Amino acid sequence: MEAQGKRIGVPRHPFVMHAVLIAGGFGVAFILITFSVGVANAWPVAVLALLVSVPTLMAIRTAVPVQHVNSAVNALSAGRIETAEAHIAEAERSHAGLIRISTNLLRAAVSLQRAELARSLEYLDTALAVRLPWLGRFNAKLNAASALAHRALVHALRGDEAAVRTDLDALESLSDKRVDALAYAALARAVLLHRAGDAGGLRQHLDQNRALLVEATAPRLRALVRALRWSTGRAHKAYRTPAVGDPSAVPQGIDAWIDTVLPGASDLAQDPLDDVEQSASAAPGEPTRSAGLAAIAAAQPPLLHIAPPAPRRAKWKILAPWLVLIVAFLAIWQFLSGDPQAPEPAPEPARPALNWAIMVGPLVFTVAVFIMFFVRGKRAQAELLRATRLMATSPEAAGESFARVTRSNLKQIAAQAHLMLASLAERAADFPAVLAHADAALAQLRSLGMRALSYDMLLPDIHALRALAFAGLDRASDAASELARVEREFPTYYMLERARVRVEQLLAVRAGDFQTAARVATQRSPDLPISYRDDVLGEIATLVSRGTVGRTRLSRLQHELECDPLLSHWLDVTAPDLMAQFGRLKAA
């Protein structure tokens, strides 16, 4: 299956059947109305059928490529690069703009993993040169923004400061961008500060953007952030130029990768932070370690309190526009059809204006309804995006925005808001609230049509978070069952490997099996986009299972726990036995 040159398949997307039924339903309606009232009077239905069928059929064309893209993301994050490249090659058969941007972004990510910065830059240039499509334009714009921020980071690693500034300025002008784009941009600025030898500015920048950089990056880039932060303690070490070696060799291990893309950073990261921050030779005006930690901790948000889901809105408010539309169509149809048993009326003078109003009215009303839902959906998506960007820096404000969006009668939007609230509750280790909001999100997607539309990301995201909530509630059998459901029903889920690792690690920790938790943590790919909390949990489980910890690592972990009250609270609630053993290990 992974052999080069062989095609790789994906299951049939459930939306395809629904799309065919929708297009076929409008076709049958057009035929029936044509036979009833004639072709001349049926053209509004034909226009409506065209408006619905064309984007539906275009979505069918991208269903398979999207599944290949999602499978490539999952394989790449799990470290199965050959499988990822096979799925990317299949997705590249599509000429859709959204797919082309996504595949080039994935190719760039593969090249960055291999420390091939020049090739990564080529793919990012290609992605940004793709013309934004009309179908899926919103997601395409988000991917393009991520590609722009990704390119800024690659330029920074290559030392091209002017190109970095240009990309960052272009990114600032974009209104639609995900949190990952903000994290890449912040990391690019950090690399520039490191190259300039500005240890104080780098320390301040990383401390100010700490929550963003640790929450919105995968472990590989998170290790680079950690290396840069620790490098501020050894500013006297000069930046090195890369050593000449085999350009085709892939760096093995995180330290080797860091030293390849940013020479010298891995060496600097080995020095304990407190050696410098506690020294009497600290530069004037720079905070000592205790003052710096106090400032960072004070800037952290208070512990989160996520409210339970609000009662659902009355269904009649959701169905009212559609009932009005159906009644209007039936009335117009009945008016145009007439009574077949009534005597033939005397011919009346033609009234073209009235006839046109009768025929065009339902069409205008229908189009207006679609435009209304489109505008409302776009506004709700924009609010969701803004709130998502706030999750790392101001989770309380993000929670308030998500709570407002849950009241939307657009089911997918409301479900996404509940999913985000569940994610915030997980950060606070409030697993009952996680489960409640995940269940509320599923309640929005009960119909087969909504489940088909949400098949790629939203629906499996909800089930994966439910599995994690069950694990946190010590309902091991329910967690295993939910995880098995994700693997069975969503084989192309883009975060399938992440869901498996997070649930298995948390189940092992809750059961006191720290050896298994350590094995899961050490065997996962460094590119798996697990949360910062899961990353630290796995590291502590590994240290406890070994029974020893070095002074450098202990100092760093203590620093991170003191900097982040939310992290400390999450660990204390989620893994009390593990943290107790870690405390004894520190004391020893």
TISE-376481 format. One record per residue: y, x, z of N, C-alpha, C in turn. Coordinates in steps of 0.02 Angstrom, whole numbers, plus 50000, padded with zeros to 5 digits. Example, Ala and Ser with C-alpha at 12.3 -4.5 7.8 and 13.67 -1.06 7.14 Angstrom:
<atoms>
497165066050390497755061550390498355066050390/498885064250354499475068450357500025064550394/
</atoms>
This chain:
<atoms>
499395004150000500005000050000500635004350000/500595010250031501165014650034501155019949979/500635019849939500595024849887501155024049838/501415029849815501975029649769501755026849703/502155022649673502015019649608501685012849613/501405010949670501105004449678501614999449703/501554993349678502014988149699501794985349766/502274983149805502144980549872502394973449874/502004969049902502164961949901502424959349967/502704953249964502944949750024502704942450019/502644939050075502434931950073502954927650038/502734921750017503204917049985503704914550036/504334914550016504864912150061504834904550067/504844901750128504794894450135505394890750105/505954894050096506524890650067506424888849994/505974892449960505864891249888505634884149877/505154881849915504894875049906505434869849921/505824870949973506364866249988506894866149933/507034872049905507534872349852507294868649790/506654869449775506374865849717506414858349728/506254856049789506294848949804507004846349799/507494850249822508194848049819508404847349746/508274852549706508464852249635508104846649599/507454845949615507074840549582507314833649604/507504832849667507754826449691508384824249655/508844828949645509454827149608509294825549535/508804829049507508614827549438508324820549431/507894818649478507594811849477508134806649487/508604807949533509144803149545509564802249482/509694807549446510084807049385509724802849333/509064803849327508674800049278508674792649295/508564790949359508544783949380509214780549368/509754783949387510414780949378510584780349304/510354785049264510474784749191510154778549162/509524777149181509184771249156509504764849181/509814765149240510094759049270510784757349241/511204762349235511904760949217512114764349153/511664768249123511834771549060512094778649072/512044782649019512244789649024512994790349037/513394786049006514114786649014514334785749086/513984781649124514174780349193513814784849243/513344788749219512944792949265513204800149268/513734801749231513944808749230514194811349297/514484807149343514664809949408514054812649446/513484809049440512884811349473512644817949441/512724818449375512524824649341512954830549365/513594829349374514034834749398513834836849469/513704831849511513504833349580512834837149581/512364834949539511724838449535511804845649513/512274846749466512404853549443512704857849498/513174854849536513504858549589513014860749643/512514856549656512024858149708511464862549681/511234861249620510644864549593510774871849574/511374873249546511504880049523511474885149580/511844884249636511774889149690511084889149722/510754883249721510084882949749509594887149708/509634886549642509194890449599509364897849602/509994899549611510184906549619509914909349684/509904905249736509624907449800508874908749794/508534904749752507824905849740507704912749710/508154914749665508074921249633508124927049682/508524926149736508614931649784508154931249843/507724926049846507304925149905506824931049914/506484932949861506004938549865506364945249877/506894946849840507244953249855507504953649927/507744948049954507984948150023507414949850071/506824947150058506254948850101506064956250096/506134959050036505994966150029506524970250066/507154968150064507674971650101507534971350176/507354965450201507204964850272506604968950292/506094969050251505494973150265505674980550264/506114982550219506324989550216506704991450279/507134987050304507504988350366507014989350424/506524985050429506044985550484505634991950478/505404993550417505004999650408505415005950421/506045005950399506475011750410506605012750484/506735007450520506865008050592506245010150630/505655008750603505035010750635504805017650615/505185021050570505005027750549504515028050491/504365022250461503905022250404504325022650339/504555028650324505035029450270504725027950202/504105029850191503785028550126503725021050114/503535017350164503505010050157504195007150144/504695009650180505375007250169505595008550098/505455014350072505665015950003505305011649952/504675009849967504305005349921504634998449919/504824995849977505164989349978505854989749946/506204995349956506864996149925506784996049849/506274999549823506164999649751506034992749723/505664988649761505544981749738506184977649739/506584978549791507214974749795507704976849740/507664983149719508124985549667507984982549599/507434978849591507324975349529507824969649519/508114967349574508614962049570509294964949551/509684961049513510354963149492510894959449533/510694955749584511184952249625511614957249663/512264955749666512724960449698512564961749770/512394956449808512234957349879511634961849888/511124961149846510524965249851510684972449832/511094973549781511264980349760511644984049815/512104980549848512464983749903511974985549959/511534980849975511064982050030510584987750016/510314988049955509834993349939510165000249940/510775000749914511105007149915511295009249986/511455004350028511585005850098510955008350133/510385005450115509745007750144509575014650119/509685015950054509555022650027509995027750063/510615025950077511055030550113510795031850184/510535026650217510255027550284509655032150283/509225031450233508645035950227508875043150218/509385044150175509635050950164509955053850227/510295049650266510595052050327510055054050377/509515050250380508955052150424508675058950405/508675060450340508425066850315508955072350316/509545070650343510105075350346510335077450276/510235073250226510475074550158511145071050149/511675074250172512325070950175512605069750105/512525074450059512795073549992512465067549957/511815067049964511465061349932511655054849966/511715054850031511935048750066512615046550041/513055051350030513715049750004513685046649935/513235048949893513165046149826512965038749829/512485037249871512265030249877512815025849905/513205028349952513745024349981514295023149929/514435028149888514925027249834514685021849786/514035021849771513755016849726513795009849757/513645009349822513675002849856514385000049855/514875004349866515565001949868515845000549799/515515003049747515735001649679515474994949652/515004991949688514714985549665515234979949673/515294975949623515764970249626515484964949673/515914962449717515684957449766515494951049731/514904948349746514674942249713514994936049744/514954930449709515204924149738514674921049783/514044921549763513504918949805513344924249859/513414922349922513304927049976513884931949984/514484929749965515064934249966515234936550037/515164932050085515334933850154514894939550179/514244938950170513794944250192513894950550151/514054949850087514174955750046514794959550070/515314955850091515914959150117515754962850182/515334959950224515144963250286514754969650272/514294969350224513904975250206514354980650176/514844978550136515304983350106515724986750159/515944982950209516324985950265515894990950302/515254989350314514804994050348514705000250306/514654999450240514585005250195515205009650198/515785006650203516415010450207516435014550272/516245011450328516235015050392515695020450392/515125018850361514575023750355514815029850315/515185028550261515435034050220515945038250259/516345035050300516825038850341516455043650387/515895041450416515505045850460515215051750421/514945050350361514645055650321515195060750301/515775058250281516325062750266516515066950326/516505063950386516675067750446516155073250459/515515071650450514995076650460515045082250409/515305080750350515405085850298516065089550306/516485087350352517115090750364517685088850319/517635083250283518165081150237518635076350274/519115079150310519555075050352519975070150311/520225072250254520645067850213520255061750190/519625062650170519215057050148519065052350207/518965055250266518845051150325519445046750339/520045049550338520645045650350520725040050299/520575041550237520635036450184520165030650197/519535032250213519045026950226519225022950288/519455026250340519625022650402520225018150391/520715020450352521285016150337521075010050297/520615011050249520365005350210519975000550254/519595003250302519214998950347519684994950391/520224997950414520704994450457521004988350421/521074988850355521384983350317520914977550307/520274978350321519784972950311519764968450372/519774961950359519744957150415519034955650436/518554956250389517854954650403517454961050408/517234962550469516804968350479516394967250542/515784969850540515334969150597515464974550649/515144973750706515244978650760514954985450742/514434985650699514154992050680514664996150640/515084992850600515604996450564516114999450612/516294995850664516754998550714516455004550750/515805004250764515475009850797515445016050753/515285015150688515275020750642515965023850636/516485019650634517165022150629517355026250691/517185023650750517335027250812516955033850815/516335033950790515955040150790516245045250741/516495042750684516815047250635517425050650666/517825046750702518415049650736518195054850788/517645053450822517405058150872517195064750840/516865064350783516645070350748517255074550726/517775071150703518385074750684518685078350744/518715075150801518975078350861518555084250881/517905083550875517455089150892517575095050845/517635093650781517765099050733518425102450745/518925098650769519575101450782519595105350847/519065105150887519045108650951519445105451006/519615099050997520025095451047519555092251098/519345096151147518855093751196519155088151239/519785088851259520095083651300520175077151262/520415077551200520485071551159519815068351144/519305072451132518635069751119518365066151180/518445069251239518205066051300518545059351311/519205059151301519565052951311519355047651260/519265049651197519065044951145518365042051159/517905046351179517225043951192517195039551254/517595041151304517605036951364517905030151349/518435029951309518755023651293518305019251250/517895022251208517475018451162516735018751182/516615020351245515925021351267515495015151257/515745009351278515345003251273515175001651200/515655002551155515535001351084515015006151057/515075012551074514645017651045513925017251072/513835015251133513145014851159512815008151144/513215002851135512924996251124512774994951050/513154997951004513114996150933512815001750891/512455006450921512135011750884511405012150901/511015014850853510305016050865510225022550904/509635023850932509545029850974509725036450940/509625037050874509795043350840510545044750845/510955039850827511675040850830511905040750903/511555037050946511725037151017511625044151046/511115047651022511005054551044511575059051020/511825057750960512395061550935513015060250978/513115053950997513675052251042513595055951108/512985055951135512855059351198512985066851192/512775069851135512885076951124513625078551120/514005074351086514725075451081515055074851149/514845070051189515145069251256515005075351300/514395077751297514235083551337514535089851309/514665089951245514965095951215515675097051239/515995091951266516675092851290516695097451351/516125098751382516095103251439516045110551421/515965111951356515905118951335516345120051274/516995118851283517455119251226517535126351200/517355131351241517455138151218516955140251165/516415136351157515925138051105516185135751037/516195140350991516495138850925516015134550884/516315130950839515915126950792515555131550743/514925130550733514535134850689514495131850619/514395136150571514225133850504513475133050499/513235128550456512515127450453512135133550428/511555134550457511135140050436510835138650368/510735143850328510445143050262509695142350270/509405137350240508695136150245508455132150186/507855129550191507565125550138507915118950134/508275117350078508645111050075508195104950072/507565105850054507115100150050506765098550116/506845102950164506505101950229506855096550269/506465092050298506725086750339506745089150412/507305088850446507335091250516506875087150560/506505090650602506025087350646506335086550715/506365080350740506625079150807507375077950806/507605074650859508305072850863508745079050869/508545083950910508965089950919509045093650853/508495094250816508525097650751508975093850702/508925087250704509355083250658510085084050677/510245083650741510945084450763511205091350742/510795096450751511025103250735511105104250659/510755099950620510825100450547511455096950523/511585090950548512165087250524512805089350558/512755092150618513355094450655513165100850692/513155106450658512905112750687513255114450753/512855116150802513115118050867513115112550918/513125106350897513175100850945512555100350989/511965101850962511365101251004511355106651058/511615112551043511645117751094512145115851149/512715113151128513215111251177512965105751223/512545101451196512315095651234511835097651290/511585103851289511115105851341511455107651407/512115108351407512465110451467512655104451510/512545104751576512705099051619513455097651621/513625091351618514315089151615514695091051678/514375090451736514755091351797514925098551811/514625103351775514805110351785515545111451769/515785107751720516485108651699516935103751735/516735097551740517175092451767517285093151842/516845096851875516945098051946517245104951961/517345108751907517585115551918518325115651933/518545120851969519245121451986519665123551927/519335125951873519705128251815519845122751765/519755116551785519905111051738520635111351719/520755109151656521425109351630521885104751669/522515106551679522975102151716523035095351683/523045090351725523115083551699522465080151682/521905083951678521255081051663520935078551727/520625072851727520315070151788519705074151808/519585074551872518955077351895518395072451881/517785074551895517215070251879517255063651916/517415063951980517425057752020517985053151996/518575056051981519125051851957518975049051889/518665053251846518505050751779517995045151782/517485045951823516985040651830517295034351858/517735035051906518055029151935518465025451883/518815029251840519215026051789518785022351738/518225025551719517775022351671517465016051701/517225016651763516905010851795517405005151804/518035006951820518535001651829518684998051764/518595001651708518734998551643518164994151620/517584994551653517024990451633517144983251651/516884978551611516964971451628516564969551690/516754964351725516364962151782515684959751760/515234959151808514574956751791514614949851759/514214948951707514264942951666513964936951702/514254931251689513994924851713513994920151654/513404918851626513324914751567513134907751588/513544902851568513414895951586512814893351547/512444888451576511884885451539512134881451480/511694879851434511904876051374512194869251393/512714867251357513024860751367512584855351336/512644849051358512264843551327512424843051253/511924841051215512014840451143512464834551125/512804835351069513254830051046512854824151019/513184818351019512864812350994512714813150919/512134810950898511934811750828512364807750780/512644802150804513024798050757513644801750732/513914806350773514494810150751514304814950695/513684817250695513464821750643513274818050580/512964812150587512714808450530513234803950497/513784802650531514274797850505514514799350434/514724805650419514964806950350514424805650298/513804807450314513274806350264513114798950256/513144795050310513024787850304513564784650260/514194786650270514734784050229514624785750156/514404791850143514284793950074513724789950042/513174788850078512614785050051512814777850037/513164774750085513384767850075513844767350016/514284772150007514744772049950514364772449885/513874776849880513484777349819513104770949804/512794767949856512424761749845512884756149822/513484755849852513954750649832514174751449760/514334757549740514544758749671513984757349623/513374759349641512804758049598512704750549589/512734746849645512654739649640513204736449599/513814738849605514374736049568514284737149492/514054743249475513974744849404513364741349375/512844740249415512234737149389512324729649377/512684726249422512774719049415512154715149434/512184708449426511614704149442511244702549378/510604704949371510244703649307510104696349294/510084691849346509934684749335510554680549326/511134683349334511754679449326511894678249252/512214672449236512374671149166512854676349139/512804677449075513214682449042513944680449048/514364684449080515064682449087515444683449021/515994680049018516414680748959516724687748959/516774690748902517064697548900517774697648926/517924702748966518584703548994518914709748963/519554709948967519904715848940519684722048978/519614727548941519404733848972519924736249021/519674738949077520124741849128519894749049140/520094753649095519834760549101520024763849166/520624762449191520834765749253520374763949311/520194757449316519754755249370519054758249361/518804758249299518134760949288518114768449306/518644772049287518654779149303518684780149379/519064775949413519104776649485518434775249518/518074770249491517424768549519516924774149509/516964777349451516474782749436516654789249470/517304790849470517504797349496517574797349572/517714791549602517814791249674517264794249716/516624792149705516084795049745516014802549735/516134804949673516084812049660516614815849698/517234813249697517774816649733517634816549808/517384810949833517234810549904516694815549923/516174816049881515624820749895515864827949895/516254829649844516514836449840516964837949900/517354832849921517794833849979517384835150042/516824831550049516394832650107516104839750107/515884841950048515614848750044516144853950059/516744852850033517294857650046517454857750120/517454851850152517604851450223517094855550263/516454854550247515934858250284515984865750268/516154867450206516214874550188516784877850226/517354874550229517934877350264517784877950339/517494872650367517334872950439516814878350453/516324879050408515824884250418516114891150413/516584892050366516904898650359517314900350420/517674895450447518074896750508517614898250566/517064894550572516604895750628516274902650620/516114904650559515824911250548516314916750568/516954915650550517464920550569517534921150644/517504915450680517554915650752516934919050783/516344917650754515744921050778515794928550768/516064930650711516124937750697516614941050745/517174937750758517654940550806517344941050876/516984935850896516664936050962516124941350966/515764942450911515244947550911515544954450919/516134955550889516464962050897516714962950969/516824957451005517064957851074516494959151123/515874958251102515304958651148515264965351184/515434970751149515374977351180515954978851227/516554976451210517144978351248517394972951296/517294966551278517534961151321517024955351319/516454956251351515924951151346516114944451374/516544944151425516754937751453517134933751401/517604936951365517974933551313517514931451256/517034935751240516544934051188516144927951208/515934927651271515554921851295515944915351290/516594915651304517004909551298517044907251225/517104911951179517134910151108516474907151085/515924910251105515264907651086515154900651115/515374899551176515284892951207515654887651167/516244889251141516614884451100516234882951035/515954888151005515614887150941514964883250949/514654883351008514034879551017514154872051009/514774869851015514924862651008515004860550934/514934865250889514984863650817514404859250796/514544854650750513994850550723513674853750662/513864859950646513514863850595512944867450631/512344865350618511774867250659511644874850659/511694877950601511574885150600512094888950640/512714886750634513254890050671513154889250746/512994883150768512874881850839512274885950864/511754886450822511164890250842511334897650850/511744900350804511954907350809512354908550873/512784903850890513184904550952512734904551013/512244900051015511764900051071511374906651074/511184909251016510824915651015511254921251044/511904921351027512344926451053512444925751129/512484919551153512524918451225511884920751260/511314919651227510684922151255510684929751258/510974933051208511014940351208511464942751265/512024939351275512454941251331512114940151398/511734934751404511364933551466510844938951478/510544941451424510054946851432510384953151458/511004954451436511364960251462511494959751537/511564953551561511664952451632511014951651670/510444952551635509774951751666509664944751692/510004939851662509934932851681509424929651633/508794930851644508274928751598508184921251595/508284917351649508264910051641508794907551593/509404910551595509924908551548509744910651477/509414916451469509194918651403508724913351373/508244911251413507754906351387508084899651373/508554897551415508884891151405509284891051340/509664896351327510064896551266509624897551205/509084901351211508634902051155508314895351137/508114891551188507834884851175508354880151144/508984880751167509514876651138509624878451065/509564884951049509634887050979509074884250937/508464884450963507894881650926507974874050915/508264870650964508364863450957508824861850899/509284866350882509724865250825509354866050758/508784869250760508424871050698507754867550693/507704861550718507054858150721506824855650653/507284853850609507074851150544506784856650500/506334854650454506014859550411506524863050367/507024859350343507534862350301507934867750337/508134866350399508514871250437508084877350454/507454876150467507014881850482506914886150420/506884883050362506814886950300507444891050286/508024888050298508654891650287508744897450336/508444896750395508534901850448507934906550453/507504906450403506874910050407506964917650410/507454920350375507504927650367507724931150432/508244928550465508514932050523508574927850585/508924922250579509114918450639508504915950677/508044912650643507464909750678507024915050711/506824920450676506434925550712506824929150766/507484929850758507894932750812507824928650876/507834922050868507784917650927507104918350960/506574918150920505904918750948505794925550981/506074930850952506004937550981506354937851049/506934934651054507294934751118506934930351169/506624924951147506224920851193505644925051222/505334929051179504784933251203505024938151256/505624941051245505904945651294506074942051359/506324935851353506484931951413505854930451453/505314928651419504684927451454504444933751490/504534939551457504334945751490504754947051552/505404945751549505824946751607505694941751663/505394936051646505224930951696504514931751722/504184937151703503494938551724502994933451697/503164930351641502704925751607502374929551550/501924934051569501644938751520501264935351464/500874930151480500494926851428500954923351378/501494920151403501964916951358502324922051315/502494927851345502824933051306502374935651250/501734936751267501264939251216501164934051161/501124927651181501034922351132501644921751086/502234922251115502844921651074502914927651027/502744933551051502774939551009502264939050952/501664936450968501154935550916501394930450864/501764925450886502034920450839502534923750792/502964928050818503444931550775503074935750723/502564939350744502194943550698501814939450646/501584933550665501184929350620501624925450572/502154922350597502544917750556503124921250519/503314927150542503884930550510503694937850495/503224938850450502984945750437503524950150405/504044947250375504574951250345505194951450388/505134949850452505694949950498505974957050502/506624957650494506934964250488506944968150554/506814964950611506794968350675506124967150710/505594966650671504934965250699504704970850745/504794977150724504574982750765504984983150829/505634981850825506054982050884505834976750935/505674970750911505454965450956504804967550992/504354970450955503714972550985503824977851039/504224982951024504334988351072504684985851134/505204981651125505584979251183505144975151230/504744970651201504334966251242503784970251276/503444974551239502884978351268503134982951323/503714986151313503974990651364504174986851427/504504981051419504704977251477504104974251514/503604971951478503004969451510502664974851552/502624980951525502304986351561502704988151624/503364988351619503784990051677503714984651731/503734978351710503684972951759503004972851794/502484975151758501814975451787501704981851828/502194986251830502124992551866501714997751830/501584996651765501195001451725501695006151691/501945010951728502465015351702502195020251650/501555021751653501255026151603501275022851534/501095016351532501125012851467501835012151443/502295010651488503005010151468503245016851440/503045022351471503235028951446502935030351378/502315028251368502005029251303502365025351248/502545019151263502915015151215503585018351199/503915021051251504575024051241504535030451200/504045034551213503995040951179503725040451108/503345035151094503055034351027503505030550978/504025027351003504445023550957504865028250915/505095025650859505515029550813506215030450843/506535036250833507225037050857507735032850819/507515029550766507965025350727507865017950742/507425016450790507325009450808507935006850846/508265001650821508904999450852508804995450916/508484998550964508414995251029509084995851066/509154991851118509784991851155509834998151198/510434999551219510555005151264510155004351329/510094998251353509724996951415508984998551406/508694996451349507994998051336507885005551330/508375008851300508325016151291508305019651359/508755017951404508775021051470508165019051510/507945012851504507355010551540506745014651520/506655015851455506095019851432506145027051455/506755029851457506845036651480506675037351553/506895032751594506745033051666505995032051678/505685027551640504965026551647504585032951630/504825036551579504505042851560504565048051615/505165048551645505275053351699504845051751760/504815045251777504415043251836503675044551824/503445043251763502735044351749502555051751751/503045056051734502915063251737502975065851809/503405062751848503485064751918503975070451928/504305072651875504805077951881505405076251837/505975079151857506575078151817507015084351826/507285086851770507715092651772508415090951796/508765096151820509435094951848509915092351795/509855094951733510315092851680510225085451663/509585083551655509465076551637509635071851695/509485074051756509645069951814510405068951820/510785074351808511505073851811511775069051758/511495069551698511725065051645511565057851660/510955056451682510775049551698511205046751754/511325050851805511745048651860512455046951835/512695051151791513355050051762513375043351724/512855042051684512845035951643512775029751687/512375030151740512295024451784512945022951822/513305028151842513935027051878514475024451831/514445026351769514945024151720514855016751702/514245014251708514095007651679513785003151733/514204999251768513924994651819513444989451789/513584987251727513124982451696512434985451685/512424991751664511774995151655511414995851721/511754997951772511444998651838511174991951863/511574986751856511364980151878510744977851839/510754978951774510184976851731509554980451753/509594986951764509014990751784508764988551853/509214987451900509014985451968508664978751968/508904974051926508604967351924507964967351883/507974970851827507404970651781506824974951803/506974980751833506444985451851506564988151922/506524983851973506664986252042506174991452066/505524990652051505034995452073505135002252039/505285002051975505395008251938506005011951966/506545008251979507155011452004507045014152075/506625010852114506475013452181506115020152176/505635020652131505285026952122505745032252093/506195030152048506675034952020507135037552075/507335033152122507745035352178507385040552221/506745039452233506365044352272506285050952234/506225050352167506175056352126506825060352129/507395056952128508045060352133508115063752201/507905060252254507965063152321507535069352329/506965069452295506525075252300506795081152262/
</atoms>
